[in-house]
Amino acid sequence: DESTLNYHSYCMYVADKGCACDNSNEFLNTPSIDLTNASNAILTFDSYFYKKTNQNITESAQVEISTDGGNTWTLLVSLDSNLTAWQKEVIDLTA
């Protein structure tokens, strides 16, 4: 129940709120970030992912990266379902 969730200052979310909508094309994209000279690049964010199954489709959330301006994408991590609290995600982008 999201009414018990402590909200952060800023957030991005996708919610179907019972409509069983197809949210498979919902994305959060950043502008290109040049990490060429970064020695230790990490992505950190807090996540609250309520994984459910609607109309035989199990929801998923993942972080993908593109090294060619968005032409191709590589999966970095699939987020685990977390129903009780925000979870801190730390993803190494050094490679």
N, CA, C and O atoms as a GROMACS GRO file, in nm:
protein
  380
    1ASP      N    1   0.085  -0.118   0.000
    1ASP     CA    2   0.000   0.000   0.000
    1ASP      C    3   0.089   0.123   0.000
    1ASP      O    4   0.161   0.149   0.097
    2GLU      N    5   0.085   0.200  -0.110
    2GLU     CA    6   0.173   0.316  -0.121
    2GLU      C    7   0.139   0.427  -0.024
    2GLU      O    8   0.218   0.520  -0.009
    3SER      N    9   0.024   0.422   0.043
    3SER     CA   10  -0.010   0.527   0.140
    3SER      C   11   0.081   0.521   0.262
    3SER      O   12   0.091   0.620   0.335
    4THR      N   13   0.148   0.410   0.287
    4THR     CA   14   0.239   0.398   0.400
    4THR      C   15   0.384   0.428   0.360
    4THR      O   16   0.472   0.424   0.445
    5LEU      N   17   0.408   0.458   0.236
    5LEU     CA   18   0.542   0.483   0.185
    5LEU      C   19   0.585   0.625   0.218
    5LEU      O   20   0.512   0.720   0.191
    6ASN      N   21   0.702   0.640   0.276
    6ASN     CA   22   0.758   0.772   0.303
    6ASN      C   23   0.818   0.826   0.175
    6ASN      O   24   0.914   0.769   0.123
    7TYR      N   25   0.764   0.933   0.124
    7TYR     CA   26   0.809   0.987  -0.002
    7TYR      C   27   0.939   1.064   0.012
    7TYR      O   28   0.967   1.121   0.117
    8HIS      N   29   1.016   1.066  -0.094
    8HIS     CA   30   1.141   1.141  -0.100
    8HIS      C   31   1.111   1.279  -0.159
    8HIS      O   32   0.998   1.306  -0.200
    9SER      N   33   1.211   1.365  -0.162
    9SER     CA   34   1.193   1.498  -0.216
    9SER      C   35   1.157   1.498  -0.364
    9SER      O   36   1.071   1.574  -0.408
   10TYR      N   37   1.223   1.412  -0.440
   10TYR     CA   38   1.198   1.401  -0.583
   10TYR      C   39   1.178   1.254  -0.617
   10TYR      O   40   1.244   1.167  -0.561
   11CYS      N   41   1.088   1.227  -0.709
   11CYS     CA   42   1.072   1.088  -0.750
   11CYS      C   43   1.013   1.082  -0.891
   11CYS      O   44   0.952   1.177  -0.939
   12MET      N   45   1.032   0.969  -0.954
   12MET     CA   46   0.972   0.936  -1.082
   12MET      C   47   0.900   0.804  -1.060
   12MET      O   48   0.956   0.713  -0.998
   13TYR      N   49   0.779   0.793  -1.109
   13TYR     CA   50   0.709   0.667  -1.088
   13TYR      C   51   0.616   0.636  -1.205
   13TYR      O   52   0.576   0.724  -1.281
   14VAL      N   53   0.584   0.509  -1.214
   14VAL     CA   54   0.482   0.459  -1.306
   14VAL      C   55   0.385   0.380  -1.219
   14VAL      O   56   0.426   0.291  -1.146
   15ALA      N   57   0.258   0.414  -1.228
   15ALA     CA   58   0.159   0.344  -1.148
   15ALA      C   59   0.036   0.317  -1.231
   15ALA      O   60  -0.017   0.407  -1.297
   16ASP      N   61  -0.011   0.193  -1.229
   16ASP     CA   62  -0.134   0.164  -1.302
   16ASP      C   63  -0.256   0.168  -1.212
   16ASP      O   64  -0.369   0.167  -1.260
   17LYS      N   65  -0.233   0.173  -1.081
   17LYS     CA   66  -0.338   0.191  -0.980
   17LYS      C   67  -0.465   0.111  -1.012
   17LYS      O   68  -0.576   0.165  -1.013
   18GLY      N   69  -0.445  -0.020  -1.038
   18GLY     CA   70  -0.559  -0.108  -1.057
   18GLY      C   71  -0.614  -0.115  -1.198
   18GLY      O   72  -0.710  -0.189  -1.221
   19CYS      N   73  -0.558  -0.041  -1.292
   19CYS     CA   74  -0.614  -0.047  -1.427
   19CYS      C   75  -0.556  -0.162  -1.508
   19CYS      O   76  -0.603  -0.190  -1.618
   20ALA      N   77  -0.454  -0.230  -1.455
   20ALA     CA   78  -0.386  -0.340  -1.525
   20ALA      C   79  -0.340  -0.295  -1.664
   20ALA      O   80  -0.352  -0.370  -1.761
   21CYS      N   81  -0.287  -0.174  -1.672
   21CYS     CA   82  -0.241  -0.116  -1.798
   21CYS      C   83  -0.108  -0.178  -1.839
   21CYS      O   84  -0.034  -0.232  -1.756
   22ASP      N   85  -0.077  -0.171  -1.967
   22ASP     CA   86   0.051  -0.217  -2.018
   22ASP      C   87   0.151  -0.103  -2.006
   22ASP      O   88   0.149  -0.009  -2.085
   23ASN      N   89   0.240  -0.112  -1.906
   23ASN     CA   90   0.341  -0.010  -1.885
   23ASN      C   91   0.477  -0.053  -1.937
   23ASN      O   92   0.579  -0.002  -1.892
   24SER      N   93   0.480  -0.146  -2.032
   24SER     CA   94   0.607  -0.202  -2.078
   24SER      C   95   0.691  -0.101  -2.157
   24SER      O   96   0.809  -0.124  -2.180
   25ASN      N   97   0.632   0.009  -2.197
   25ASN     CA   98   0.708   0.110  -2.271
   25ASN      C   99   0.728   0.238  -2.190
   25ASN      O  100   0.736   0.347  -2.247
   26GLU      N  101   0.735   0.224  -2.059
   26GLU     CA  102   0.761   0.338  -1.971
   26GLU      C  103   0.910   0.342  -1.940
   26GLU      O  104   0.965   0.245  -1.890
   27PHE      N  105   0.975   0.455  -1.970
   27PHE     CA  106   1.119   0.468  -1.952
   27PHE      C  107   1.152   0.600  -1.884
   27PHE      O  108   1.081   0.698  -1.898
   28LEU      N  109   1.261   0.600  -1.810
   28LEU     CA  110   1.322   0.721  -1.759
   28LEU      C  111   1.461   0.726  -1.820
   28LEU      O  112   1.546   0.644  -1.787
   29ASN      N  113   1.483   0.822  -1.908
   29ASN     CA  114   1.612   0.836  -1.977
   29ASN      C  115   1.679   0.964  -1.932
   29ASN      O  116   1.614   1.066  -1.911
   30THR      N  117   1.811   0.957  -1.918
   30THR     CA  118   1.889   1.078  -1.890
   30THR      C  119   1.954   1.124  -2.020
   30THR      O  120   1.967   1.045  -2.114
   31PRO      N  121   1.993   1.247  -2.026
   31PRO     CA  122   2.077   1.289  -2.139
   31PRO      C  123   2.207   1.209  -2.134
   31PRO      O  124   2.240   1.151  -2.031
   32SER      N  125   2.279   1.206  -2.244
   32SER     CA  126   2.408   1.137  -2.247
   32SER      C  127   2.503   1.197  -2.143
   32SER      O  128   2.509   1.318  -2.125
   33ILE      N  129   2.575   1.109  -2.076
   33ILE     CA  130   2.672   1.149  -1.974
   33ILE      C  131   2.807   1.091  -2.015
   33ILE      O  132   2.820   0.970  -2.030
   34ASP      N  133   2.906   1.177  -2.033
   34ASP     CA  134   3.039   1.132  -2.074
   34ASP      C  135   3.118   1.087  -1.952
   34ASP      O  136   3.153   1.169  -1.867
   35LEU      N  137   3.145   0.957  -1.943
   35LEU     CA  138   3.220   0.900  -1.831
   35LEU      C  139   3.361   0.859  -1.873
   35LEU      O  140   3.427   0.783  -1.802
   36THR      N  141   3.406   0.908  -1.987
   36THR     CA  142   3.536   0.870  -2.041
   36THR      C  143   3.648   0.889  -1.939
   36THR      O  144   3.733   0.801  -1.925
   37ASN      N  145   3.650   1.000  -1.869
   37ASN     CA  146   3.758   1.030  -1.775
   37ASN      C  147   3.724   0.994  -1.630
   37ASN      O  148   3.799   1.030  -1.539
   38ALA      N  149   3.614   0.927  -1.609
   38ALA     CA  150   3.574   0.889  -1.473
   38ALA      C  151   3.648   0.762  -1.432
   38ALA      O  152   3.646   0.662  -1.503
   39SER      N  153   3.713   0.767  -1.315
   39SER     CA  154   3.786   0.649  -1.269
   39SER      C  155   3.697   0.554  -1.190
   39SER      O  156   3.716   0.432  -1.195
   40ASN      N  157   3.600   0.606  -1.118
   40ASN     CA  158   3.505   0.525  -1.041
   40ASN      C  159   3.366   0.583  -1.060
   40ASN      O  160   3.324   0.670  -0.984
   41ALA      N  161   3.295   0.535  -1.158
   41ALA     CA  162   3.161   0.586  -1.186
   41ALA      C  163   3.057   0.492  -1.125
   41ALA      O  164   3.058   0.372  -1.149
   42ILE      N  165   2.966   0.551  -1.046
   42ILE     CA  166   2.857   0.472  -0.989
   42ILE      C  167   2.726   0.548  -1.007
   42ILE      O  168   2.722   0.671  -1.013
   43LEU      N  169   2.619   0.472  -1.015
   43LEU     CA  170   2.484   0.525  -1.018
   43LEU      C  171   2.418   0.484  -0.888
   43LEU      O  172   2.416   0.366  -0.855
   44THR      N  173   2.366   0.580  -0.813
   44THR     CA  174   2.294   0.549  -0.689
   44THR      C  175   2.156   0.612  -0.694
   44THR      O  176   2.138   0.724  -0.743
   45PHE      N  177   2.059   0.539  -0.644
   45PHE     CA  178   1.923   0.590  -0.633
   45PHE      C  179   1.847   0.503  -0.536
   45PHE      O  180   1.888   0.391  -0.507
   46ASP      N  181   1.738   0.554  -0.486
   46ASP     CA  182   1.650   0.477  -0.398
   46ASP      C  183   1.534   0.424  -0.481
   46ASP      O  184   1.480   0.494  -0.566
   47SER      N  185   1.497   0.301  -0.454
   47SER     CA  186   1.394   0.234  -0.534
   47SER      C  187   1.287   0.177  -0.443
   47SER      O  188   1.315   0.125  -0.335
   48TYR      N  189   1.164   0.187  -0.489
   48TYR     CA  190   1.052   0.119  -0.426
   48TYR      C  191   0.976   0.054  -0.539
   48TYR      O  192   0.896   0.120  -0.607
   49PHE      N  193   0.999  -0.073  -0.560
   49PHE     CA  194   0.941  -0.145  -0.674
   49PHE      C  195   0.844  -0.250  -0.623
   49PHE      O  196   0.883  -0.345  -0.556
   50TYR      N  197   0.719  -0.231  -0.656
   50TYR     CA  198   0.612  -0.321  -0.614
   50TYR      C  199   0.580  -0.413  -0.731
   50TYR      O  200   0.497  -0.380  -0.816
   51LYS      N  201   0.646  -0.527  -0.735
   51LYS     CA  202   0.633  -0.621  -0.847
   51LYS      C  203   0.503  -0.700  -0.833
   51LYS      O  204   0.479  -0.766  -0.732
   52LYS      N  205   0.420  -0.692  -0.937
   52LYS     CA  206   0.292  -0.762  -0.936
   52LYS      C  207   0.274  -0.833  -1.070
   52LYS      O  208   0.349  -0.810  -1.165
   53THR      N  209   0.174  -0.919  -1.076
   53THR     CA  210   0.136  -0.984  -1.201
   53THR      C  211  -0.004  -0.939  -1.236
   53THR      O  212  -0.097  -0.959  -1.158
   54ASN      N  213  -0.020  -0.879  -1.354
   54ASN     CA  214  -0.149  -0.834  -1.405
   54ASN      C  215  -0.169  -0.895  -1.543
   54ASN      O  216  -0.081  -0.888  -1.629
   55GLN      N  217  -0.284  -0.954  -1.564
   55GLN     CA  218  -0.318  -1.013  -1.693
   55GLN      C  219  -0.205  -1.104  -1.743
   55GLN      O  220  -0.166  -1.097  -1.860
   56ASN      N  221  -0.152  -1.188  -1.653
   56ASN     CA  222  -0.046  -1.285  -1.682
   56ASN      C  223   0.086  -1.221  -1.723
   56ASN      O  224   0.172  -1.289  -1.780
   57ILE      N  225   0.105  -1.093  -1.696
   57ILE     CA  226   0.232  -1.025  -1.724
   57ILE      C  227   0.292  -0.985  -1.589
   57ILE      O  228   0.231  -0.909  -1.514
   58THR      N  229   0.411  -1.038  -1.560
   58THR     CA  230   0.479  -1.001  -1.436
   58THR      C  231   0.561  -0.876  -1.460
   58THR      O  232   0.645  -0.872  -1.551
   59GLU      N  233   0.537  -0.775  -1.379
   59GLU     CA  234   0.607  -0.648  -1.394
   59GLU      C  235   0.755  -0.665  -1.365
   59GLU      O  236   0.795  -0.750  -1.285
   60SER      N  237   0.835  -0.584  -1.431
   60SER     CA  238   0.979  -0.585  -1.406
   60SER      C  239   1.031  -0.442  -1.410
   60SER      O  240   0.969  -0.354  -1.469
   61ALA      N  241   1.145  -0.422  -1.348
   61ALA     CA  242   1.212  -0.292  -1.350
   61ALA      C  243   1.360  -0.320  -1.366
   61ALA      O  244   1.416  -0.404  -1.294
   62GLN      N  245   1.422  -0.253  -1.458
   62GLN     CA  246   1.564  -0.276  -1.481
   62GLN      C  247   1.635  -0.148  -1.517
   62GLN      O  248   1.574  -0.049  -1.559
   63VAL      N  249   1.767  -0.152  -1.499
   63VAL     CA  250   1.854  -0.041  -1.537
   63VAL      C  251   1.936  -0.089  -1.656
   63VAL      O  252   2.002  -0.193  -1.650
   64GLU      N  253   1.930  -0.012  -1.763
   64GLU     CA  254   2.005  -0.044  -1.884
   64GLU      C  255   2.098   0.071  -1.917
   64GLU      O  256   2.076   0.184  -1.874
   65ILE      N  257   2.204   0.042  -1.993
   65ILE     CA  258   2.301   0.144  -2.030
   65ILE      C  259   2.326   0.136  -2.180
   65ILE      O  260   2.323   0.028  -2.240
   66SER      N  261   2.351   0.250  -2.240
   66SER     CA  262   2.388   0.257  -2.382
   66SER      C  263   2.523   0.327  -2.392
   66SER      O  264   2.545   0.429  -2.328
   67THR      N  265   2.611   0.271  -2.472
   67THR     CA  266   2.742   0.335  -2.494
   67THR      C  267   2.753   0.390  -2.636
   67THR      O  268   2.861   0.431  -2.680
   68ASP      N  269   2.639   0.391  -2.708
   68ASP     CA  270   2.641   0.442  -2.845
   68ASP      C  271   2.528   0.541  -2.870
   68ASP      O  272   2.469   0.544  -2.978
   69GLY      N  273   2.499   0.622  -2.770
   69GLY     CA  274   2.398   0.727  -2.786
   69GLY      C  275   2.255   0.678  -2.791
   69GLY      O  276   2.167   0.750  -2.840
   70GLY      N  277   2.228   0.558  -2.742
   70GLY     CA  278   2.091   0.507  -2.738
   70GLY      C  279   2.052   0.416  -2.852
   70GLY      O  280   1.936   0.377  -2.861
   71ASN      N  281   2.145   0.382  -2.939
   71ASN     CA  282   2.113   0.289  -3.048
   71ASN      C  283   2.095   0.147  -2.998
   71ASN      O  284   2.006   0.075  -3.044
   72THR      N  285   2.179   0.105  -2.903
   72THR     CA  286   2.166  -0.027  -2.842
   72THR      C  287   2.175  -0.012  -2.691
   72THR      O  288   2.232   0.084  -2.640
   73TRP      N  289   2.117  -0.110  -2.619
   73TRP     CA  290   2.111  -0.103  -2.474
   73TRP      C  291   2.156  -0.236  -2.414
   73TRP      O  292   2.131  -0.343  -2.470
   74THR      N  293   2.224  -0.228  -2.300
   74THR     CA  294   2.271  -0.345  -2.227
   74THR      C  295   2.212  -0.343  -2.087
   74THR      O  296   2.216  -0.241  -2.018
   75LEU      N  297   2.157  -0.457  -2.045
   75LEU     CA  298   2.099  -0.468  -1.911
   75LEU      C  299   2.210  -0.467  -1.807
   75LEU      O  300   2.304  -0.546  -1.815
   76LEU      N  301   2.200  -0.377  -1.709
   76LEU     CA  302   2.295  -0.373  -1.598
   76LEU      C  303   2.243  -0.449  -1.477
   76LEU      O  304   2.316  -0.526  -1.414
   77VAL      N  305   2.116  -0.428  -1.444
   77VAL     CA  306   2.058  -0.492  -1.325
   77VAL      C  307   1.906  -0.495  -1.337
   77VAL      O  308   1.844  -0.403  -1.390
   78SER      N  309   1.848  -0.603  -1.287
   78SER     CA  310   1.703  -0.611  -1.270
   78SER      C  311   1.675  -0.585  -1.123
   78SER      O  312   1.737  -0.646  -1.036
   79LEU      N  313   1.583  -0.496  -1.096
   79LEU     CA  314   1.552  -0.460  -0.957
   79LEU      C  315   1.466  -0.567  -0.891
   79LEU      O  316   1.377  -0.625  -0.953
   80ASP      N  317   1.495  -0.591  -0.764
   80ASP     CA  318   1.415  -0.684  -0.686
   80ASP      C  319   1.290  -0.614  -0.636
   80ASP      O  320   1.288  -0.493  -0.614
   81SER      N  321   1.187  -0.693  -0.618
   81SER     CA  322   1.064  -0.641  -0.559
   81SER      C  323   1.092  -0.605  -0.414
   81SER      O  324   1.154  -0.683  -0.341
   82ASN      N  325   1.044  -0.489  -0.373
   82ASN     CA  326   1.064  -0.443  -0.236
   82ASN      C  327   0.934  -0.379  -0.191
   82ASN      O  328   0.900  -0.269  -0.235
   83LEU      N  329   0.861  -0.446  -0.104
   83LEU     CA  330   0.727  -0.401  -0.068
   83LEU      C  331   0.717  -0.325   0.063
   83LEU      O  332   0.609  -0.277   0.099
   84THR      N  333   0.829  -0.313   0.136
   84THR     CA  334   0.817  -0.256   0.270
   84THR      C  335   0.886  -0.121   0.288
   84THR      O  336   0.844  -0.044   0.374
   85ALA      N  337   0.989  -0.091   0.209
   85ALA     CA  338   1.062   0.034   0.230
   85ALA      C  339   1.145   0.066   0.106
   85ALA      O  340   1.165  -0.019   0.019
   86TRP      N  341   1.193   0.190   0.100
   86TRP     CA  342   1.285   0.228  -0.006
   86TRP      C  343   1.411   0.144   0.006
   86TRP      O  344   1.456   0.112   0.116
   87GLN      N  345   1.467   0.107  -0.107
   87GLN     CA  346   1.591   0.029  -0.111
   87GLN      C  347   1.696   0.109  -0.187
   87GLN      O  348   1.671   0.155  -0.299
   88LYS      N  349   1.814   0.126  -0.127
   88LYS     CA  350   1.922   0.198  -0.193
   88LYS      C  351   1.986   0.108  -0.298
   88LYS      O  352   2.028  -0.003  -0.268
   89GLU      N  353   1.993   0.156  -0.420
   89GLU     CA  354   2.056   0.084  -0.531
   89GLU      C  355   2.191   0.150  -0.560
   89GLU      O  356   2.199   0.273  -0.569
   90VAL      N  357   2.295   0.072  -0.575
   90VAL     CA  358   2.427   0.120  -0.610
   90VAL      C  359   2.477   0.035  -0.726
   90VAL      O  360   2.494  -0.086  -0.712
   91ILE      N  361   2.500   0.098  -0.841
   91ILE     CA  362   2.538   0.024  -0.962
   91ILE      C  363   2.671   0.078  -1.012
   91ILE      O  364   2.686   0.198  -1.038
   92ASP      N  365   2.768  -0.011  -1.026
   92ASP     CA  366   2.902   0.027  -1.074
   92ASP      C  367   2.897   0.049  -1.226
   92ASP      O  368   2.859  -0.041  -1.301
   93LEU      N  369   2.933   0.167  -1.270
   93LEU     CA  370   2.935   0.200  -1.412
   93LEU      C  371   3.078   0.210  -1.468
   93LEU      O  372   3.097   0.250  -1.583
   94THR      N  373   3.176   0.174  -1.385
   94THR     CA  374   3.316   0.193  -1.424
   94THR      C  375   3.349   0.123  -1.556
   94THR      O  376   3.416   0.182  -1.641
   95ALA      N  377   3.303   0.001  -1.574
   95ALA     CA  378   3.334  -0.073  -1.697
   95ALA      C  379   3.273  -0.004  -1.818
   95ALA      O  380   3.289  -0.052  -1.930
   0.00000   0.00000   0.00000
